[in-house]
Amino acid sequence: MAKLYFHYGAMNAGKSTILLQAAHNYTERGMRVLLLKPEIDNRDSDSGEIVSRIGIRKQAVTFKSDENLEQYIADHALQNDLHCVFIDEAQFLTREQVWQIAVIADRLSMPVICYGLRTDFQGHLFEGSAALMALADNVREIKTLCWCGRKATMNLRTNAAGLPVKEGEQIEIGGNDRYISLCRQHWRQVQTSR
């Protein structure tokens, strides 16, 4: 039986790199994969590529927050003899879309492997991440480091001057220019200014 997977980590944990490597492993063995990413994440490419920070890139299909992923993947699977689905930036999925991809794993017996952030810059779960934590058959943390050497679990948002941002919209697309991965202790010290 295929499973729904959620691999999560803080910024700079290498999630996209791991996704691209896993997809490569499938294709190297002659299997077909579908790479998906939310349309909202356009920081690296307007053409819908998944891009890792180390420079690996691969074309993906972008989707909107109101798109029915169950229908899209099922149609794609019928036409392309699909073996696995990979979803980057899965924190941007809606709860309904997480249910849709869970149905794909169950009904088509096809692995759906998601990669994304667990929490936002204020330490709150993203909608997609919360649903994946609840529904995924397998949840795994991808670790990265804080500047102090401890495991980084939090994402600090900064402004153009590099100063911490404590309030704002949950979603603001950015990379190293806007976010720093920190351990909980150092994130909390900045958030509370203690």
Contacts in CASP RR format, 6 or more apart in sequence:
PFRMAT RR
TARGET T0000
AUTHOR 0000-0000-0000
METHOD contacts of the structure
MODEL  1
MAKLYFHYGAMNAGKSTILLQAAHNYTERGMRVLLLKPEIDNRDSDSGEI
VSRIGIRKQAVTFKSDENLEQYIADHALQNDLHCVFIDEAQFLTREQVWQ
IAVIADRLSMPVICYGLRTDFQGHLFEGSAALMALADNVREIKTLCWCGR
KATMNLRTNAAGLPVKEGEQIEIGGNDRYISLCRQHWRQVQTSR
1 106 0 8 1.000
1 109 0 8 1.000
2 105 0 8 1.000
2 106 0 8 1.000
2 108 0 8 1.000
2 109 0 8 1.000
2 110 0 8 1.000
2 111 0 8 1.000
2 112 0 8 1.000
3 105 0 8 1.000
3 111 0 8 1.000
3 112 0 8 1.000
3 136 0 8 1.000
3 137 0 8 1.000
3 138 0 8 1.000
4 101 0 8 1.000
4 102 0 8 1.000
4 105 0 8 1.000
4 111 0 8 1.000
4 112 0 8 1.000
4 114 0 8 1.000
4 132 0 8 1.000
4 135 0 8 1.000
4 136 0 8 1.000
4 137 0 8 1.000
4 138 0 8 1.000
5 111 0 8 1.000
5 112 0 8 1.000
5 113 0 8 1.000
5 114 0 8 1.000
5 136 0 8 1.000
5 137 0 8 1.000
5 138 0 8 1.000
5 139 0 8 1.000
5 140 0 8 1.000
6 90 0 8 1.000
6 114 0 8 1.000
6 115 0 8 1.000
6 116 0 8 1.000
6 129 0 8 1.000
6 132 0 8 1.000
6 133 0 8 1.000
6 136 0 8 1.000
6 138 0 8 1.000
6 139 0 8 1.000
6 140 0 8 1.000
7 15 0 8 1.000
7 18 0 8 1.000
7 19 0 8 1.000
7 113 0 8 1.000
7 114 0 8 1.000
7 115 0 8 1.000
7 116 0 8 1.000
7 139 0 8 1.000
7 140 0 8 1.000
7 141 0 8 1.000
7 142 0 8 1.000
8 15 0 8 1.000
8 91 0 8 1.000
8 115 0 8 1.000
8 116 0 8 1.000
8 117 0 8 1.000
8 118 0 8 1.000
8 129 0 8 1.000
8 132 0 8 1.000
8 139 0 8 1.000
8 140 0 8 1.000
8 141 0 8 1.000
8 142 0 8 1.000
9 15 0 8 1.000
9 116 0 8 1.000
9 117 0 8 1.000
9 118 0 8 1.000
9 141 0 8 1.000
9 142 0 8 1.000
9 143 0 8 1.000
9 144 0 8 1.000
9 153 0 8 1.000
10 117 0 8 1.000
10 118 0 8 1.000
10 144 0 8 1.000
10 152 0 8 1.000
10 153 0 8 1.000
10 154 0 8 1.000
10 155 0 8 1.000
10 181 0 8 1.000
10 182 0 8 1.000
11 117 0 8 1.000
11 144 0 8 1.000
11 155 0 8 1.000
11 175 0 8 1.000
11 176 0 8 1.000
11 179 0 8 1.000
11 180 0 8 1.000
11 181 0 8 1.000
12 53 0 8 1.000
12 144 0 8 1.000
12 152 0 8 1.000
12 176 0 8 1.000
12 181 0 8 1.000
13 142 0 8 1.000
13 143 0 8 1.000
13 144 0 8 1.000
13 152 0 8 1.000
13 181 0 8 1.000
14 52 0 8 1.000
14 53 0 8 1.000
14 142 0 8 1.000
14 144 0 8 1.000
15 88 0 8 1.000
15 115 0 8 1.000
15 116 0 8 1.000
15 142 0 8 1.000
16 50 0 8 1.000
16 51 0 8 1.000
16 52 0 8 1.000
16 53 0 8 1.000
16 56 0 8 1.000
16 88 0 8 1.000
16 115 0 8 1.000
17 52 0 8 1.000
17 53 0 8 1.000
17 54 0 8 1.000
17 56 0 8 1.000
18 115 0 8 1.000
18 142 0 8 1.000
19 35 0 8 1.000
19 50 0 8 1.000
19 86 0 8 1.000
19 88 0 8 1.000
19 113 0 8 1.000
19 115 0 8 1.000
20 50 0 8 1.000
20 52 0 8 1.000
20 56 0 8 1.000
20 57 0 8 1.000
20 58 0 8 1.000
21 56 0 8 1.000
22 86 0 8 1.000
22 113 0 8 1.000
23 33 0 8 1.000
23 35 0 8 1.000
23 58 0 8 1.000
23 84 0 8 1.000
23 86 0 8 1.000
26 32 0 8 1.000
26 33 0 8 1.000
26 83 0 8 1.000
26 84 0 8 1.000
27 33 0 8 1.000
31 83 0 8 1.000
31 84 0 8 1.000
32 80 0 8 1.000
32 81 0 8 1.000
32 82 0 8 1.000
32 83 0 8 1.000
33 82 0 8 1.000
33 83 0 8 1.000
33 84 0 8 1.000
33 85 0 8 1.000
33 86 0 8 1.000
34 61 0 8 1.000
34 73 0 8 1.000
34 76 0 8 1.000
34 77 0 8 1.000
34 80 0 8 1.000
34 82 0 8 1.000
34 84 0 8 1.000
34 85 0 8 1.000
34 86 0 8 1.000
35 50 0 8 1.000
35 58 0 8 1.000
35 59 0 8 1.000
35 60 0 8 1.000
35 61 0 8 1.000
35 86 0 8 1.000
35 88 0 8 1.000
36 60 0 8 1.000
36 61 0 8 1.000
36 62 0 8 1.000
36 63 0 8 1.000
36 69 0 8 1.000
36 85 0 8 1.000
36 86 0 8 1.000
36 87 0 8 1.000
36 88 0 8 1.000
37 48 0 8 1.000
37 50 0 8 1.000
37 60 0 8 1.000
37 61 0 8 1.000
37 62 0 8 1.000
37 63 0 8 1.000
37 87 0 8 1.000
37 88 0 8 1.000
37 89 0 8 1.000
38 62 0 8 1.000
38 63 0 8 1.000
38 64 0 8 1.000
38 65 0 8 1.000
38 89 0 8 1.000
38 92 0 8 1.000
38 93 0 8 1.000
39 62 0 8 1.000
39 63 0 8 1.000
39 64 0 8 1.000
40 65 0 8 1.000
40 92 0 8 1.000
40 171 0 8 1.000
40 173 0 8 1.000
41 88 0 8 1.000
41 89 0 8 1.000
41 92 0 8 1.000
41 173 0 8 1.000
42 48 0 8 1.000
42 173 0 8 1.000
43 173 0 8 1.000
43 174 0 8 1.000
43 175 0 8 1.000
44 50 0 8 1.000
44 51 0 8 1.000
44 57 0 8 1.000
45 51 0 8 1.000
45 57 0 8 1.000
47 59 0 8 1.000
48 59 0 8 1.000
48 60 0 8 1.000
48 61 0 8 1.000
48 62 0 8 1.000
49 57 0 8 1.000
49 58 0 8 1.000
49 59 0 8 1.000
49 60 0 8 1.000
50 57 0 8 1.000
50 58 0 8 1.000
50 59 0 8 1.000
50 60 0 8 1.000
50 88 0 8 1.000
51 57 0 8 1.000
53 176 0 8 1.000
60 88 0 8 1.000
63 69 0 8 1.000
63 72 0 8 1.000
65 92 0 8 1.000
65 94 0 8 1.000
65 97 0 8 1.000
66 94 0 8 1.000
67 97 0 8 1.000
68 100 0 8 1.000
69 93 0 8 1.000
69 97 0 8 1.000
69 100 0 8 1.000
69 101 0 8 1.000
69 104 0 8 1.000
70 100 0 8 1.000
70 101 0 8 1.000
70 103 0 8 1.000
70 104 0 8 1.000
71 100 0 8 1.000
73 82 0 8 1.000
73 85 0 8 1.000
73 100 0 8 1.000
73 101 0 8 1.000
73 104 0 8 1.000
73 108 0 8 1.000
73 110 0 8 1.000
73 112 0 8 1.000
74 104 0 8 1.000
74 107 0 8 1.000
74 108 0 8 1.000
76 82 0 8 1.000
77 104 0 8 1.000
77 108 0 8 1.000
77 110 0 8 1.000
82 110 0 8 1.000
83 110 0 8 1.000
84 110 0 8 1.000
84 111 0 8 1.000
84 112 0 8 1.000
84 113 0 8 1.000
85 101 0 8 1.000
85 104 0 8 1.000
85 110 0 8 1.000
85 111 0 8 1.000
85 112 0 8 1.000
85 113 0 8 1.000
86 113 0 8 1.000
86 114 0 8 1.000
86 115 0 8 1.000
87 93 0 8 1.000
87 101 0 8 1.000
87 112 0 8 1.000
87 113 0 8 1.000
87 114 0 8 1.000
87 115 0 8 1.000
88 115 0 8 1.000
88 116 0 8 1.000
89 115 0 8 1.000
89 116 0 8 1.000
89 117 0 8 1.000
90 114 0 8 1.000
90 115 0 8 1.000
90 116 0 8 1.000
90 128 0 8 1.000
90 129 0 8 1.000
90 132 0 8 1.000
91 116 0 8 1.000
91 117 0 8 1.000
91 118 0 8 1.000
91 126 0 8 1.000
91 127 0 8 1.000
91 128 0 8 1.000
91 129 0 8 1.000
92 126 0 8 1.000
92 128 0 8 1.000
92 171 0 8 1.000
93 101 0 8 1.000
93 114 0 8 1.000
93 127 0 8 1.000
93 128 0 8 1.000
93 131 0 8 1.000
93 132 0 8 1.000
94 127 0 8 1.000
94 128 0 8 1.000
94 131 0 8 1.000
95 127 0 8 1.000
95 128 0 8 1.000
95 130 0 8 1.000
95 131 0 8 1.000
97 128 0 8 1.000
98 128 0 8 1.000
98 131 0 8 1.000
98 132 0 8 1.000
98 135 0 8 1.000
99 131 0 8 1.000
99 135 0 8 1.000
101 112 0 8 1.000
101 114 0 8 1.000
102 112 0 8 1.000
102 135 0 8 1.000
102 136 0 8 1.000
104 110 0 8 1.000
104 112 0 8 1.000
105 111 0 8 1.000
105 112 0 8 1.000
105 137 0 8 1.000
114 132 0 8 1.000
114 136 0 8 1.000
115 142 0 8 1.000
116 129 0 8 1.000
117 126 0 8 1.000
117 129 0 8 1.000
117 155 0 8 1.000
118 125 0 8 1.000
118 126 0 8 1.000
118 129 0 8 1.000
118 133 0 8 1.000
118 153 0 8 1.000
119 125 0 8 1.000
119 126 0 8 1.000
119 129 0 8 1.000
119 153 0 8 1.000
119 154 0 8 1.000
119 155 0 8 1.000
120 126 0 8 1.000
120 155 0 8 1.000
120 170 0 8 1.000
120 171 0 8 1.000
121 155 0 8 1.000
121 156 0 8 1.000
121 157 0 8 1.000
121 165 0 8 1.000
121 172 0 8 1.000
121 179 0 8 1.000
122 166 0 8 1.000
122 167 0 8 1.000
122 170 0 8 1.000
122 191 0 8 1.000
123 154 0 8 1.000
123 155 0 8 1.000
123 187 0 8 1.000
124 170 0 8 1.000
125 133 0 8 1.000
126 170 0 8 1.000
132 139 0 8 1.000
133 139 0 8 1.000
143 151 0 8 1.000
143 152 0 8 1.000
144 151 0 8 1.000
144 152 0 8 1.000
144 181 0 8 1.000
145 151 0 8 1.000
145 152 0 8 1.000
145 181 0 8 1.000
146 152 0 8 1.000
146 181 0 8 1.000
146 182 0 8 1.000
146 183 0 8 1.000
146 186 0 8 1.000
147 182 0 8 1.000
147 186 0 8 1.000
148 183 0 8 1.000
148 186 0 8 1.000
149 183 0 8 1.000
150 183 0 8 1.000
150 185 0 8 1.000
151 183 0 8 1.000
152 181 0 8 1.000
152 182 0 8 1.000
152 183 0 8 1.000
153 183 0 8 1.000
153 184 0 8 1.000
153 187 0 8 1.000
154 181 0 8 1.000
154 182 0 8 1.000
154 183 0 8 1.000
154 184 0 8 1.000
154 187 0 8 1.000
155 179 0 8 1.000
155 180 0 8 1.000
155 181 0 8 1.000
155 182 0 8 1.000
155 187 0 8 1.000
156 164 0 8 1.000
156 179 0 8 1.000
156 180 0 8 1.000
156 181 0 8 1.000
156 182 0 8 1.000
156 187 0 8 1.000
156 190 0 8 1.000
157 164 0 8 1.000
157 165 0 8 1.000
157 172 0 8 1.000
157 178 0 8 1.000
157 179 0 8 1.000
158 164 0 8 1.000
158 165 0 8 1.000
158 178 0 8 1.000
158 179 0 8 1.000
158 180 0 8 1.000
159 165 0 8 1.000
164 190 0 8 1.000
164 191 0 8 1.000
166 191 0 8 1.000
172 178 0 8 1.000
182 190 0 8 1.000
188 194 0 8 1.000
END
